[in-house]
Amino acid sequence: MYKIKVYVAHGYYQYEVKTMDAAIAHGQAIMNSGVYRRSNENGDVEFHKAYKVKVCGDGLASEYPDTFKRT
């Protein structure tokens, strides 16, 4: 299983998908739209601005690691 974490203004939502391809596709789709859409416990649809998406799971490491520098 692969975990998707969608960071919004007040925290993050997370859910799991079964394949790496699905996880990458979900992450890219959310970042392309900039919006995370979900149904709350009442069945209402909520839209949240997505600030960051993390895809977590085995086999996702890049063969081209990068470093971050503050400017």
Secondary structure, 3 states (H helix, E strand, C coil): CEEEEEEECCEEEEEEECCHHHHHHHHHHHHHHCEEEEECCCCCEEEEECCEEEEECCCCCCCCCCCCCCC
